[in-house]
Amino acid sequence: MKASEQENKGIYTAISNPSTVITDWSQAVTSFHELFRLLVEAIDTIERQSSYAFYANRKLQLHKLKKSRVESIQVLEQLLVDMDGVCSFDQVLPQASIDRLYSHTIRLQKQNERIQIVLGLNKFQAIYTSSNSITAWA
């Protein structure tokens, strides 16, 4: 079996198992929430710096952080609009909803990776970051 066929089979297996899709989505949302919090905290920290020299040196970084924040909000808005009215929680999820949730998970994971890059975090730092370790991006 070719690598691409194995990958497609893995995707199909994930989509066909609603429990896996929901678990992956939940993890992606949790990571997104934490990374977005760190992103906002980083922006606030730079903006609060009183030293003009410090602020001037961080201007490009601040721009990248703010751009990532706007992109993150746009991704979240798109996902919310896409899921609006799809189904209620008292229904069994139809396959189309599971497929859509899987697609959203992938989009959230990609946005999480972009936020990690802007913050200068690797995956392990992002997973185990506490509110005190915002210095990873500094």
C-alpha positions in Angstrom: 0.0 0.0 0.0 1.4 3.4 -1.0 1.9 6.1 1.7 -0.8 8.3 0.3 -3.3 5.4 0.3 -2.4 4.7 4.0 -2.8 8.3 4.8 -6.2 8.4 3.1 -7.2 5.2 4.9 -6.3 6.8 8.2 -8.4 9.8 7.4 -11.3 7.6 6.4 -11.0 5.7 9.6 -10.9 8.8 11.7 -14.0 10.2 9.9 -15.9 7.0 10.2 -15.4 7.0 14.0 -17.4 9.8 15.5 -15.8 9.4 18.9 -12.3 9.9 17.5 -13.5 13.0 15.5 -15.1 14.5 18.6 -12.0 13.8 20.8 -9.6 15.3 18.2 -11.9 18.3 17.8 -12.0 18.8 21.5 -8.2 18.7 21.8 -7.9 21.2 18.9 -10.3 23.6 20.5 -8.6 23.3 23.8 -5.2 24.0 22.2 -6.6 26.9 20.2 -8.1 28.4 23.4 -4.8 28.2 25.3 -2.7 29.5 22.3 -5.1 32.4 21.7 -4.8 33.3 25.3 -1.0 33.3 25.1 -1.2 35.3 21.9 -3.3 38.0 23.5 -1.1 38.0 26.5 2.0 38.5 24.4 0.4 41.4 22.5 -0.6 43.0 25.8 2.9 42.6 27.3 4.5 44.3 24.3 2.0 47.1 24.2 2.5 47.8 28.0 6.3 48.2 27.7 7.1 51.8 28.6 10.5 51.9 26.9 10.2 53.4 23.3 13.4 51.6 22.3 11.9 48.3 23.4 8.7 48.9 21.6 10.5 50.0 18.4 12.5 46.7 18.5 9.3 44.7 18.9 7.2 46.6 16.4 7.5 43.9 13.7 6.9 41.1 16.2 3.8 43.0 17.5 2.5 43.3 13.9 2.9 39.5 13.4 1.2 38.8 16.7 -1.8 41.1 15.9 -2.1 39.6 12.4 -2.2 36.1 13.9 -4.9 37.2 16.4 -7.0 38.6 13.5 -6.5 35.5 11.5 -7.5 33.3 14.5 -10.7 35.3 15.0 -11.5 34.9 11.4 -11.0 31.2 11.4 -13.2 30.9 14.5 -15.9 33.0 12.9 -15.8 30.9 9.7 -16.2 27.7 11.7 -19.1 29.1 13.8 -20.9 30.2 10.6 -20.3 26.9 9.0 -21.7 24.9 11.9 -24.6 27.3 12.6 -27.9 25.3 12.5 -26.3 22.0 11.4 -27.8 19.9 14.1 -28.8 20.0 17.7 -27.1 18.0 20.5 -30.2 15.8 21.0 -29.8 14.3 17.6 -27.5 11.6 16.3 -24.8 13.3 14.3 -25.2 12.6 10.6 -22.1 11.6 8.6 -22.0 15.1 6.9 -21.7 16.7 10.3 -19.0 14.4 11.4 -17.1 15.1 8.1 -17.6 18.8 8.7 -16.3 18.5 12.3 -13.3 16.6 11.1 -12.6 19.4 8.5 -12.9 22.0 11.3 -10.5 20.0 13.4 -7.9 20.1 10.6 -8.4 23.9 10.2 -8.0 24.5 14.0 -4.9 22.4 14.1 -3.4 24.4 11.2 -4.2 27.7 12.9 -2.7 26.3 16.1 0.5 25.6 14.3 0.5 29.2 12.8 0.0 30.7 16.3 2.9 28.5 17.7 5.2 29.7 15.0 4.3 33.4 15.7 4.8 32.8 19.4 8.0 30.9 18.8 6.8 27.8 20.6 7.4 24.2 19.6 4.7 21.6 20.1 6.0 20.5 23.5 6.2 24.1 24.8 2.7 24.8 23.5 1.3 21.7 25.2 3.0 22.3 28.6 3.0 26.1 28.7 1.8 27.7 31.9 0.8 31.3 32.2 4.3 32.1 33.6 6.2 30.8 30.6 5.1 33.5 28.1 8.8 34.4 27.8 9.2 31.7 25.2 8.2 34.3 22.5 10.3 37.1 24.0 
